[in-house]
Amino acid sequence: MQRYKKEWVVSLGLLLLAAAAGLMFGAYPTPAPAHAKPIVPGDVAWMLTATALVLLMTPGLSFFYGGMVQRKNVISTMLQSFIAMGVVSLLWVVVGFSLSFGDSLGGFVGNPSTYFMFRGVGGATHPDLAPTIPLALFALFQLKFAIITPALITGSFAERVRFMSYLIFIVLFTLLIYCPVAHWTWHPEGFLRKWGVLDFAGGTVVHMTAGFAALAGAMFMGPRTGRAPGTSHVPANIPFVLLGTGMLWFGWFGFNAGSALAANETAVLAFMTTNTASASAMLAWVLFDAVRGRRPSALGASIGAVVGLVAITPAAGYVGVGQSIAIGAIASIVSNLAVHRRARTNLDDTLDVFPCHGVGGIVGMILTGVLADKVGLIHGDPTIFLRHLASILIVGAYSFAGSWLIYKACDAAITLRVRPEQEDAGLDVSQHAESYTG
């Protein structure tokens, strides 16, 4: 108990240190200089809306995950999503945005001093990152992506991770995995961006990094106590899952359509393909279950809808509405097979994060390379398709290996997993002294 208290004292000290840094180095947002390009009010209005929509996805995820776990772990699972909004928001202001979008260091990571403590992030536009909106708005929009990514990972090790260990993992994952991959993919000088890799809204940056980190986490943590291959627990609250799915679907319009960074025809296209792919995937999941002799379920419909949203993410602004139907259906069936194959193994990915987000992201990136307008494989040039395959290998390997090392470091320093008696009692009580009575 004394050891755990010291950990919280250290954490509070680090937070106070960040606050002191803010007083010393932080700056008020500055107005746009005279030479900056003017902002476009319509774009600002849309991007403010899109940013709020993306933030809504994280509470949506908390309901989606919270409804799937056992009753004794509902609160802890939901809190793991909510707490990411606090941790990553501060981390992003201090150095995360700089590592992702600061001056490029060889195309691999941003200079941490470029926007340290959000200095220089204000009302002015940026010629490359935010040509028609304030750079501060672009930074806030990108923050919401950084928030939900580690929250996605929590489903893989749900019901057995120590809360303090998870907080440390969030910090290290964001700095060492998320920020570099965001730089590779979305910064104008990022090496994957310069290769021509197309990732409209986060197939690699969000879903593949989360999916492969989840796979590493499930393997490193091992199965839950008493869990046997082929067995499953009773979800605590299916209506929570449906509510979370609705919030995710709604917020995903900001996630994908907002990635156009303007109120234009590309945003409309992304909005349309996002909705269509999710609808296609939901129906494909339910019908595929029925064909295989399973009864259609609310849980299956919800998971299928989310898989469709995952798969269309990298392609949303590059394909047509007809192609989005195919992307949603293909990804849904592939992920469905992956979920049921995983269930027959010793891998205890509690909420199937890798089969849904990892595999869904991979399928989405592959199909983007095939179907993307003008440059996809169907147009006869294999260049972009082959570079997409290479990006999948690079991001997958980096995310898995890097996350494994982070898990190992956290476990060596403070222990990742709760004790068996704490796991049996449930994380709600053992980690937070609270209980779900709904």
N, C-alpha and C positions, 0 to 999 in steps of 0.2 A: 504493500500500500504506500509506503514511504517513497519507493522508487517511482511509482506512478505519479505521486504528487510532485516530485521533482521535474518530471516530464512536462506537466502542465505549467509549472513555474517558468521553465525554460521557454515554453511556447508563448506565455504571456510576455516574457521579456523580449522575445523577437518581435511581437506585435508592437510593443511600446517603442522598440528601436525603429521600426518602420514608421511609426507616427512621428518620431523625432526627425527622421530623414525627410519626411514630408514637410515639416516646419522649416527645415534648413534648405532643402533643395527644390521643394515644390514651387510651382508658379501658377498665378492666375491665368486662365485662358486669355490669350491675346486676340485682339480683333485682326481681321485680315489686312495685310499690308496693301498698299496702293497697287503694287505690280501683280498681285495675285489675281487669278481668273475669278470672275464673279460666281457666286453660288447660284444654283437654279432652285428657286423656292419649291417647285413641285417635287423635285428629287429629294430635297430635305424632308418634306412632309412624308413622302413615302418611306424614306429610310428610317425616320423616327418611328413610324408605325411598324416597319419590318423588324427593327431592333427590339421593340417591345414584344412582338410576336415570338421571336426566337427565345427571349428570356422566358416566356410562358411555357416553352417546351420542357424546361427543367422541372418545374412543379408537375407538369404533365407526366414526365418520366417517373417522378416519385410515386404518383398514383399507379402508374402502369406496373412498376416493379413491386410497390407495396402490396398491391392486391394479389400478386402471384406467390409470395412467400408464405411461410407458416404464420399463424396468428401471433405467436410469441416473438416474431421478428419484424412486424409491420412498421413500427415506429422507427426502429434503427435503420431499416432499409430506406424509408422515406427521408430520414434525416441525412443520410449519406448523399442524396441528391441535393437537398436544400443547402447543406453546408458548403457545397462547391461554389454556390453563388457568392458566399462571403470570401472564401479562401482565394479563389481564382480572380475575383474582382480586384482585390488588393495587390495580388501578385502581378496582374496585368499592368496596373498603373506603375508599380515600382520598376519592373524590368521586362515583363512578358511581352508587351507590345514592341519594345525595342528589339528583343531577340527574334521576333517574328517578322517585323516590318522595318526595322532600322537599317542603316546603311549596310549593304551586303558585304560579308567577309567571305569572299570566294564563292558565293552562291550557296553556302551551307548554313549560315546563321547570320542574324542581324547583329550589328554593333550594339552592345548593351547600353552604351552611353548616349546613343542617338536621341532616344525619347525617355531617358531615365526620369522617373517620377512625372511622366507626361509633360516634360518640358518641351515646348515647341508644338504641343498638341492642342490646337485651339480652333479659332473660327476660320482660319484660312484654308483654302483648297490646297490640294497637292497634285502636281501635274500628272503623276503616275498612279498614285493610290486612290485619290479622291478628287477627280477633276471638276466635279460639279457640286460637291457637298463639303462641309467643313471636315478637316482631318480628324477632329475630335469625334464627330459622328461616325466616321469610318472605324475609328479605334473602338468605339463602344459597340458597334455592330459586330466586329470581329471578336470582341470580348465574349459575347454570348455563345459563340462557337466553342471558344476555349473552356467555358464553364461546363457545357453539357458533355464534353468528351470524357473527362474522368468520371463523371456521374454515370455514363453508360457502362463503364467497366465494372461498377459495383455489383451488377447482376451476376457476375461470374463467381465471385467469392462471398456472395450474400450468406448470411446466417452463421458466419464463423470468423469475421475479421474484427480485430480490436479497433475501436474508434480512433484512438491516438495514432495508431499505425497507419490508418487510412488517411488521416490528415497529412501526415508526412509524405505518404505516397502521392497524394494530389500535387503537392508542391514539386516533388522531384519529377514526376511524370510530365507536368506542364512545362517545366523548364528544359528538361533533357530530351523529351520525345515530341510533345505537341509543337512547341515553338519552332524547333528546327524543321520539322516536316511542313509546317505552315509556310516557313520561309522558302523551302525548296519548291513548293507548289504554287504559291500565290504571289510571292515577291517578284517584281519584274526581272530581278537578277538571279532568282532561284534557279538552280541547275535543272530541275524537272520542268519548270516553266520555260526555260530557254530551249529545252528539248522539244517543246511543243505539246507536252502532256496536257490533256484537257481534264480538268476537275472543276466543274462549275461551282459546286457548293460544298464539297467536303467528302467525296467518296474515299479518298486516301487520307486526307488530313484528319477527319473526324472518325469515320466508321472503320477504316482499316486499322488505324492506330489503336482505337478502342478495342476492336475485335481481337487483334493479335495480343494486346496487353491483357485482355480477358482470358485468352487461351493460356498465356503464360501464368496468370494468376491462379486459374483453376488447377493447372498442373502443379504449381509450386505449393499451393495450400493443401492439396489433397482433398479427398471426399469428406463430406460432413459425417459426423459420428452416426454410425448405424445405417448409413445409406448403402444399399446394395444395387448393383447394376440392374437396370430395367425397372426400378421402383421409382415412384414419385410421391410427393406429398400433396395434401389437399390445399389448394390455394385459399388464402384467408378471405378474399373478397373479390369476386368476379366483377361486380359493378364498379369497383375501383379501377380494374383493368380497362373496362369500357370507357370510363371517364378519362383515364389517362390517355387512351388511344385517341379520343376525340380532341383532347388538348394538344397532343402531339401533331395530329393531322392539321389542326387549325394553325398551330405555330409554325409548321413546316412551310406554309406559304411564305412566311417571312424568311425562313431559312433559305429556300431555293429562289423564289422570285426576288427577294431582297438582294441576292448575290449578283443581280444585274447592276446594282449600285445606282440605279436611275429608274424613274417612272417612264418606261419606254416599252417598245414592242417585245424586247427580250424578256422583260419582267413578266409580261402577259403570257408569253410562250412558256416560261418556266412555271408559272402558276397553273396553266392548263395541263402541262405534262405531269406535274406533281400530283394533281388530283386524279388524273386518269390512271396513272401507274398504280397508285394506292388502291383505287377501286378494282383494277384488274387483278392485283395481287391478293386482295382480300377474297374475291370470288374464287380465284384459282386455288387458294389454300383450302377453302371450305369444300369445293367440288372435288379436289384431289383427295382429301380425307374421306369423302363419301364414296368415291370410286374404290378406295382401298378398304372399305368396310368399316370405317369409323363414323360415328355420328357427328354431324356438323355441330360445332361448339362456338360459344361466344369467345372463349379464349383463343381458339384457332383463327377466327375471323379477325380478332384484334392483332394477333401476331402477324398474320398475313398482310394486313393493311400497313403495319410498320415496316415490314420487309420491303414492300413496294416503295415506300417513301425513301428507305435507305438506298435501294437500287437505282432510283431515278436521280438521286442527288448529283452524281458527277455528270450526268447527261442532260439535266433539265433544260438548259439553254441551248443545247446543240442538236436536239432531235425534235421530230414532229410528234403530234398527238397520237398518230397511228403506231409509231414506233414505241411510244411510251406504254401502250397496251402490251406489246410483246415483252418489253423489259420487265414490267411488273409481273406478268404471268410466269416468265422463265425464272426470274429470281425467286418467286414464291415457291415454285415446285422444287427447285434446287435446295433452298433453305429448309423446306419441309422434310426432304429426304435426309438432309444433314442433321436436323434436330432428332429424328427418330433413329438415325445411325448412332449419334452421340449417346442417346439414352441406353444403348446396349453395351456401352463401354464403361470403364472405371473412371472416365473423366467426368468430374462433377462440376460442370459449368451450370450453376444453379438455375439461371434463367435463360440459358442458351444464348449468351451474348455473341460468342464466336459464330455459331451456325446462322444467326440472324444478321448481325452487324458486320462481322468479318467476312463471311461468305457472301452476304448481300452486297457489301461494298466491292468485293472482288468481281462478282457477276456484273455489277453496274459499271465498273471500270472497263471490263472486257467488252461489254456491249457498247459502251461509249466509243471505244476504239474501232468497233465494227460499224456503227450506225451514224456517227457524227456527221453533220452536214458538210459536204464538200471534201472532207479529209479522212473520213472513215474508210475502213477496209472495203466496203461495198462500192466505193468510188474508184477502186482499182489500185490505190497506193497503200502498200502495207506499212509505211514508215511509222505513222502515228500508232497503229495497232501494235507493232512490235515494241515501240517505246512505252506503251501502256503496260504490256506484259512485263517489261523490265522494271517499270515503276512499282508494279505490284510486288515483285520479288524484293526490290530494295526496301520499300516501306514496310513490307511484312517482316522481313528479316530484322530490320533495324528496330521496329516496334517490339517484336517478340524478344529479341536478345537484350535490348535496353531495358525493357520492363522486367525481365527475369533478374537482371543485375540489381534493379531498384528493389524488387521484392527481397532479394537475398540480403542487400544492405540493411533494409528496414528490419528484417527478421533478426539479423545479427546484432543490431543496435538495441532494439526494444521489444522484439517478438511480435510477429504479425497476427498470430491466431489466438483467440480466447482459449482459456482452459476448458477441458471437457465438461466440467460441472457448470461453467458459465454458458457453454453452448447448449447444454441440456435445459437450463433454466430459460434460455432465450436471451437474445441481445438487448431486447427492450428493457428488461429488468437488470441484467448484469452490467450493461454499459451505460444506461441512462436512468435507471430507477423509475421507469414509466411502464405502463402497460396499455395495450389496445383492448377496449371493451366493446367495440362496435359490433 
